Amino acid sequence: MEVQIIKDKKNPILKRREISFKVKEKVTPPRIEVKAKLAALLNSKPELIVIERLDTVYGKQELIGTGCIYETEERLKQLAHQHLIARDAPKVKEGEAAPAAPPAAAPATKEAETKPKAEDKAKPKPEAKAEAKPKSEAKPEGKKEPEKK
């Protein structure tokens, strides 16, 4: 995989480096591999890199991407979107221990979604209220309608 840096801009206010890059590869590489290659190329830790965008170029075997390299993990947690952090995290295979990830980025399991909670069972369900007749259909008690023949 060949990675070429197109633009490297330092943003001192946000304490990060904003980069644009081009990746040449026959097949689209996973984000984790691109992140590791960028970390090696730019002398940074992969945990401090967030890939914001990866787009393939139609008709070519290359990707165009943008990302940010943060100075500290605290700054990364303050500025980076949680879904981008979760997207760049390594995937866990069954039977292996999960790496430390932020709680907001942890995906929900299917079992937790399908099983109702104990709290939900204990709460009584609100009953449907009896529908009142509209005023036009309601008859006054003292008056009777004349019978039609």
Secondary structure as UniProt FT lines:
FT   STRAND          2..11
FT   TURN            12..15
FT   STRAND          16..24
FT   HELIX           31..42
FT   HELIX           46..48
FT   STRAND          49..56
FT   TURN            58..59
FT   STRAND          62..70
FT   HELIX           73..79
FT   HELIX           82..88
FT   TURN            94..95
FT   HELIX           103..105
FT   HELIX           110..114
FT   HELIX           118..122
FT   TURN            135..137
//
